[in-house]
Amino acid sequence: MHELIPALAQAVETLERLAPNASAYARRNSGTQVRVDAASVSCTPLTPDAGFTLSAWTGDRFLEASCDNPCAEAVREQTHRLADRVRKAQVDWDRRMPVQERLVRAFAQTQAEDPRSIAAGTKIEAARALRAAVLVAPHAREAVGMVGDIHAEVIYVDRTRRLSQQLHRVRQICFGVFAKDAHQAQLHAGREAVGGWERLDDPAAIAADVVRDGPRILGAPRLSDPGEHTCVFDGHFAGIFAHEAFGHGTEQDLFLKDRSRGAEYLGKRVASDLVDMYDDPSNGWAASYFFDDEGVLATPTCIVSKGILVAGLNDRHSQTELARRGLAVAKTANGRREAYDHKPYTRMTNTFFGPGTSTTEELIRGVARGYHLTHPSNGMEDPKGWGIQLEGAMAEEIVDGRLTGRVFSPVVVTGSVPRLLQSVDGVGREVVEASIGSCGKGYKEWVKVTDGGPALRLRAVIA
């Protein structure tokens, strides 16, 4: 799509004769999803998605025109249509958005072996190997292996920027069904990584947690003593906590709608001084990119520093409008579109707790009685009320600083975000990535995200 840049640049120049700011965005997605189970084998191309959007900022709102035919002629046609709409709108030339420094760059994530050149049969065998790795577990009755590759070509153009990036990911997911007598349990695991076919991991390594813990949760009871307990979250459980706790709550487009209490706490304590939290689209995890969908270069954002809420996440509109309202916030690289023809929203990327100084074993040794929570599955947060709910597949009992081997399934964590974070009294030193997630804005606008963290010790209400 790089050849489209001159036409998009001309469109921006034309629109900026009529509006304070204009930009252009183009994207092409491609890839393959392979799935193998006992009854079927499929190797399916991802739904084709290619096109461009022209945007004009009137000083009050964005006007946009999209097209699924990314060619110069279509760009010229959509430019004329959008220009007609801008002429009919009220334009406030005093409300320009800040202009970014001039930059012309072409970025690309490296891949030693492009999955698009890999034969379908080879991909199917990789998925079969994942399924077979799960079926070695005791009481495994069925398993699913999935392998995928995802590619995106992205263009962003405005008055000062001509940017392109090529993004590549590979994905491995396995799913196990376990049965014994009248009991049944399900567990999944997986990994996504930036790069090409060479980034696939050993199927046995991907399936290891499913093989180990699927039989353990089979027939496991619910907690017999629900309530507040000392808990140790593993790194994956800490990750979903980071995502829900101060991911959505610090997306600053919610500040504009008075839908997040985070706006009231910038610069204030929200967690124990052991807690640091970040969002970083540049760290090489699976949701990484070189620039966001508004042409802002990817850089890390420290959200919480030693327990203080120091920053939120934003897109260009929310940052500009908050500044206009007197809340000066730094620009972050979090303006993201689900697809070329969707508007940009403030969205998380790779969101995680920073490391501490303890090992997981040391955190567990400090628990007289409590639970070790692993295998998170889902989470929800109310950014306005700061309530949270996290769901997971397994809680293992801790007594006198040792895991007893007694497990409970499933487990649900509920509580107030600040209360949970302020109770953190131990942080592990190894940060792990939970890489197979995606996230919607409410019920829509899905984008790739990851989360992660070290193990955390805290007080939580669990059931």
N, C-alpha and C positions, 0 to 999 in steps of 0.2 A: 504493500500500500504506500510505500515511500514515494512513488511517482505522483501521488495525489497532493503532496504538500504544496506545490506552486498554485494549484487551483484553490486550495483552502486558504492560502495566504492572500490571494486576490480577493476571495470572499470576505475575509476579515477587513481588508483595506476598504472595500466598498461599504460594508456595514458600519464601519467607524466614521464614515462621513455623516451618518444619520443617528448614531447612538454613542454614548460615552465610552463603552467598551464592547468588544466583540471577540469571539473565539471560535475555534472549530475543533472537532473531535471525530476521529474515525477509528473503527476497530473491526478486526476479523478474528473470529474464534474457530478452532478446529480441534479434532482429537478423536480418540477411539475409546470405547468402553467394552471390555470383555468380561463375560460372566459364565461360570461353570458350576452347575449343581448336579444332583443325581439324575435329573430328568432332561436337562437341556444344556446346550452350549450356544452362546451368542457372541458375536463380534460386531459391534454396531458403531458406525460413525456418530459422533456427537452432532446434534442438530446444527446445521450451518447457520451462522449469524455474522453478517457483515453489513456495514453501512457507515453513515456519517451523520453528525448533527452540527448545525450552525447555531450559535447563540449570540444574542444581542442583549446587553444590559441597558435598560432605559433609565436607570437611576432609581427605579422603584421595583422592577421585576425583570426576570429573564423572559425573552421571547425566543423560541427555538423552532427550527425546522429540521426534520430528519428524513433520510432516504436510504433505502436498502440497495441502492445501485451506486457503489463507490467508484464513480468515474468523473472526469472533469466536466463533461456536459451536464450531468446531474447536479454537480456542485453549482454551476452557473445558474441553472434553473431554480434551485432552492434558494440561492442568494437573492434572486429577483423577488421570489414569493415572500421571503422574510423581510426584505427591504420594504415591500408594500405594507406589511403589518407594522413595521417600526414607524413608517411615515404617519400612520393613523393613530399611533400611541402618543401619550404625553411623555416627553423626554425632559429629564432634569439634568442638564449638563454640569451642574455643580456637584452631582453625586457620582463621581467617577470612582471606580475601584482602583486600589493601588496597582501600579505597573511593576511587573517583575523585571529583574535585570535581564539583559539580552543574552540569549543562549541558543546555540544551534548544536544539537547532539543526536547521535544515533546510538542507542544502547541495545545490548543483547545479552540474555542469560546464556551461558555456554552449555553445550551438550556434546559430549564426545560421540554419542551414538544416537542419531535422530530417530525417535520411535516411529515417525512417519515412514521410515524406510524399512521397518521391521515387518516381516511377513506375518499375516494373520495367524498362521499355524504356530509360530513361535510365541505370539502373545497368548494364544489359547493354552499352550503347554505351561506357560508361567502361571496362569490362573489355575490350571489343574494341579500344579505343584503346591499352590497355597491351600487348595481344598484338601489335598492328601496330607498336608502337614497338620491339619486340624483333626482328621479322622484317626490319627494314631492315639488320641486321648481316650481314656476309659469312658465308657458310656456315651461316646459320640455316636449319634444316630444319623445326623446329616450335617453337611458342611457346604459352604458356598465360598468360592474363590473369585475375586475380581481384580483385574488389572486395567489401568487406564492411562492415557496420556492426554494432556491438555496443552494447547498452544494458543497464544494471542499475539496479534500484531496491533499495536496502538500508535496513533498519531495525535499529537496536540499542537495546535498553532494559535498564537495570538499576535498582538502587535510586536512583541519582542522575542517570541519563542518559536522555534521550529524543532520539535522533539519527536523522536520515534523510539519505540522499544519492542523487543521480541521477548516474550515470557514463555517459559516451558516448565511443565511439571509432569511427574509420573506418580502413579497412585497404586497402592496395593491394599486391599481390604479382604479380611476373612471373617466368616461368620459361622459359629458352631451351634448346633442344637444337641442337647444332652438329655437322655431319658433313662429312668430306672423306676421300675414298678409304676406307680401312678404319678411320679414326679417328672417334670420337664423344666429345663432351663436353657437360656440362650445367652450367648456372649459374643462380642465382636472385638476386633482389633484392626489396626491398619497404620499406614504411613503414607504421607505425600512428601515429595522432595523436589526442590528446584533442580532442573537439569534434564538429561536424557535417559535413555534406556539403561545406561551404566549405573544410574542411581538406584535401581531396584535392589532390595535387600534380600538376604537369604530367607526363603519361605519359612523355614523352621524358626527363625528369629522373629518374624512377624507374628507367627501363630503361637509363640511360646506362652504368653500370658493366658490366651484362651485355653490352651492345652492344660496348663497348670490349674487355672481357677474355675474353668467350666465345670468339671466334676465336683469341685468343692462347694459351689453354690447350689448344686443339684439337691433339692430337698431341704435346703437351709431354711430355717424359720425366720420370721420377722423378729425384730428386737423385742426382748421380753421386758425391758426397762426403758421405754422411750422417755426422753427428757433431755436436760442439759448435761453434757458430758465433756470431759477433756478428749479431744480428738486429734489425731495426726492425719492430715490430708497428704496423700502422696503427690508427686509433682503434677500428674494429670488432673487430679481432683483440685489441686491449687489453681491449675490453669483455668478450669471452668469457673472457679470462684473469681479469679481476676477478670475474666470476660464479663461476667454478670455484675460483679460488684461495682467496678468503676470503668467498665467499658461503655455500656449504654448510658450510664449516669453522667458521664463527662462528654458525651457527644453534644457539642454546643449548639447545634440547631434546635435541640430540645430546650435550651436556655431561652431562645427567642419565643417559644410557645409556653413558657412557664411550666414545663413538664419535667423538670429535673431539680432536685434539691442541691445538686452539685454547685449550682450557681451561687448558693448562699454560703458555701464553704470554701471557696477559693482562698488560699492563704491561711486556712485554719486546720487544726488537727482533726483527722478522721480515722486514724489508725495508731497502733503502737509504734514507737520510734524504731522498731525493728523492720518496719514494712517499707519497701520501695516497690514501685510499680511503673511499668513502661509500656509504650506502644511504639513499635519500630518496624516500618516497612522496608528497612534497608539491611536487616540483620541476616538475611539469607534463609530464613524459614520459609515455609511453603506459600505464605501469603505475600511474599516480598515483591516489590517492583522498584523501578528506577525513578518514576515520577507518578503522581496521582492523576486522576482524570481531569484535573484542572491545571496541569502543567507545573505543579509544585514538586520540586525535587524531594525524594524520599530522605527523611532524616528522623532520628529517634526523638520521642517526646517522653520526658519524665513526668508522669502523672502524679505520683505520690513520692515524696522524698522524706525519709525518716518520719513517716506518719503524717506529714503535712500535704494536703491537696494543693499542688503547685501549678497545675495546668490541666486544660481540657483539650479535646480534639475538635477540629472545625473544618468547614469548607470555606470557600472564598466569600460566599454570601453571609454566612453566620459570623465570620470574623469581622467583616466590614460593618455589618449592622450592629454587632455588640460594641465595636469601637465607637460607632455613631451614638450609641446610648450611654457612653461613658465608661464601658468596661473594656479596658485595653488588654487584649489577649494576643499572644503570639500566634502567627500563622503556622499551621501544621499541615502535613501532606496526607490528609484524610478525606478529600473530596472524591467520592467513588460512584461510578455508575454500574448498575447491574448489567446493562447492555448499552450499545451505542445510542439507542433511542429512549433511554430512561434518564431522568434528571439526576444530577449528582447530589448525593446526600453525604453528611458526615458519617464515616464508618470506621470501625476498628480495622486493624491489620493483624500484626503479631503482638498480642497483648500478654504480658507476663509479669510475675513477681520477680524482683531481683534476688540474688543469692544472699544467704547469711553465712554462718560459720559452723553449723552443726552437721553431723551426719544424720541420716534417718534413724539409725540405731540409737544414737544419743537422744534424739527427740522421744523415741519410744521408751527409753530407759527412764525418762523423767515423768512417766505417767503411772500413777498408783493404780488407777482403774479407768479405762476408757476404751476407745476404738480406733483402729487404723482403717481409713476409708480409701477405697480404690475403685477403678473402673467407673468413672463418671459417665452418665448417659445423656443428661439433659439439664437445663437450667432456665430459670425465669427471674426477672427482676422488675420491680416497680420503681422507675427512676424518680418519680415524684414522692413516694412514701418511703423509699429506701428499704423496702422489704425484699427478701430474696428466698428462692427455693432452688435447691440443687438435688438432683437425683443420681444415684449410683447403684451398681450391681452388688457391692460387697462391703461389709464392715467386719473386720476381724477383732475379736476381743483382746484387750491388753490388761494384764493383771500384774502388779508389782514389777512394772517395767519390761514385761516380756509378752510376746504374742502367744496366746494360748492355743491357737489352731481352731478355735471355735468361731464359725462364721455365720453371718446373718445376711439375708437378701430378700428384697432390695432394701435400700436405705434412702431416706429423704432428710435433707438438712433444711431447716427454716430459721429465719431470724432477721434482725436488723443489720444492715451492712456495717455501719460504724461500730455497733456493739461487737460483732464478730471480729472485725479488723483490730479493734482496740484490745481484744482479748489475746491476740497473738503474742506468745511468750517464747517462741522458738522458731527459727527459720533454717532450713537446710542449705547446704552449700552447692548442691548440684542442680542446675536448672535443666529441666527436660521439656521438650516440645510435644504438645498434642496437636498433630498436624492434619487430621482428616476432617476438620470441621468446616462449616459454612454458617452464615448468619443472615437473618432477615431483619429488616427495619420494621418491627412489629410483625406483620404476617406477610410481608412482600419485600422486594428489593434485595434479593439474595446476592451476597458476594463471598468470595473466599476469605476465610480468616483462620488463624491458628491461635492457640493460647498455651500457656505453660507456666512453669515455676519450679521452685524447690519444694520440698516437703515443708508443711506448716504445722505447728502445734498451737491449738486454740480451744476455746470453749464454744460449743455449738449445741443447739437443740436438734436432736436427731430422732427419727422414728422408723 
